[in-house]
Structure formats: C-alpha cells, structure tokens
Amino acid sequence: MRIIYFLIIVTSYSYSQTKNKNKNLQSELTSILDLDQKYRKLILNENNFTKKEIDSLWDLQYKLDNQNIDKSIEIIKENGYLNAFNSKYKSPFMTVFMHTHKDKIEEVKKLIIDEKNKDNIDEASYGIIMWHLEGRKINKSSINFRKPNDTLNKQ
C-alpha cells in the first residue's frame, strides 16, 4: 500500500512540475515576443521624436534584442526549436532571429542548422532565418523578371 501512495505522490509531483514548466515556458516566449517589438512599435508609430531620441530608443531595443537572442538560444538548447508544427506554443524565434546582431550570427546559424538536422524546424522557418542571418541577399538569377512586352502584359 505504501508503494501505491508513493507512486501517486511522485506522479502528482511530476505532473505539477511539468505543468509549472509549461506555464513558465509560455510566459517566457510571450515576454520575448513582446520585448522584440517594444521600442520598434514606438519608433515606427511616433513621428515627433528627434533623431537623438530615436537613436536612444534603438540603443534600448538593441539591448533587448541581445537579451532575447540569448534567452531564445537557451530555450532551444533545452527544448528544441518550438513552432506551430511541433508544439502548442506561439514561438517568437523566427522573429527574434531576424534581429540577430553580427556578434551572434555564427552561434545562431550553428544552432539553427543543428535544429534543422534534428528535423525540429520546418523548411520555411529555416530558410527565412538563414536568409536574414546571411544578409538578406537576393539571387537575382533565380527571379523570373517579366519583360514589359511579354504575353501576360499584352492581355
């Protein structure tokens, strides 16, 4: 009988810990997403700032971006890349990694490649993140530019 009580207590405790961990994780992900846009929203929606004020806001956002990137890396290392395809969480990672600063690019690239190799990240998210990390370069030879006199424009 003691064994049954012990198993019930251990199971209840384990369930409680998992539930708390999930709540904390969701809270962290939500916070990261909010902080990612904290000063960006202000800068983009306000036209009355001086250049000095805008520069100060960008400095604050830069610091938040670094914190978000570090926290995102930590979460991914612990839980894998979370997105709508493999979890119930609304993931901020793709948005956050779009704002990766030069000093963290190689670390984030390695992490994203590792997650891709583990099949934890979908092709679209992987492609968009890597495109941003590699300087948003466009391969113009892969774009089909239509000439003004092509048959579609004649209709």
C-alpha positions, -999 to 999 in steps of 0.1 A, spaced: 0 0 0 29 24 8 42 18 -27 9 29 -42 9 61 -21 45 68 -31 37 64 -68 7 86 -65 27 113 -48 56 111 -73 32 111 -103 13 141 -89 46 160 -82 59 152 -116 27 164 -133 27 196 -112 64 203 -122 56 197 -159 26 220 -157 46 247 -140 75 243 -165 50 247 -194 35 278 -178 69 293 -173 79 285 -209 48 300 -223 54 331 -202 90 334 -214 81 330 -250 53 356 -247 77 380 -230 104 375 -257 78 383 -284 66 414 -266 101 427 -259 111 421 -296 87 448 -306 88 471 -275 107 501 -289 102 492 -326 65 499 -323 71 532 -305 97 543 -331 75 533 -361 43 548 -347 56 581 -334 67 608 -358 76 635 -333 109 620 -320 141 638 -325 170 619 -341 187 617 -307 155 602 -291 152 577 -319 189 567 -316 183 562 -278 153 540 -284 172 519 -309 200 515 -284 174 502 -259 159 479 -285 194 466 -294 200 456 -257 166 439 -256 174 421 -289 206 407 -274 187 395 -243 160 379 -265 185 361 -286 204 348 -256 172 336 -240 159 321 -272 192 301 -277 189 289 -241 153 278 -246 161 260 -279 190 242 -264 168 230 -236 135 223 -255 144 222 -292 131 247 -318 94 252 -309 69 262 -335 33 256 -345 43 223 -362 59 207 -332 44 223 -301 15 242 -287 35 274 -282 35 305 -302 72 307 -310 90 341 -313 122 325 -326 119 333 -363 111 370 -355 138 373 -329 165 357 -350 157 382 -378 172 408 -355 204 389 -347 234 412 -343 267 405 -361 284 392 -330 258 364 -326 252 354 -362 276 323 -362 262 310 -329 226 313 -341 235 298 -376 250 267 -359 220 263 -336 195 266 -365 215 242 -387 216 217 -358 178 221 -353 172 216 -390 194 184 -389 172 172 -360 140 180 -380 129 204 -353 124 233 -377 103 235 -408 119 244 -442 102 278 -444 113 290 -410 148 277 -416 150 294 -449 138 328 -436 161 328 -406 191 318 -427 183 344 -453 183 371 -426 215 357 -410 232 357 -444 224 394 -451 191 391 -469 209 386 -502 188 380 -533 199 357 -560 186 377 -590 192 348 -614 165 328 -596 139 355 -601 119 355 -632 115 391 -642 90 396 -669 97 420 -698 71 447 -704 62 431 -737 57 396 -726 24 378 -734 9 382 -699 11 420 -701 -4 421 -736 -38 410 -724 
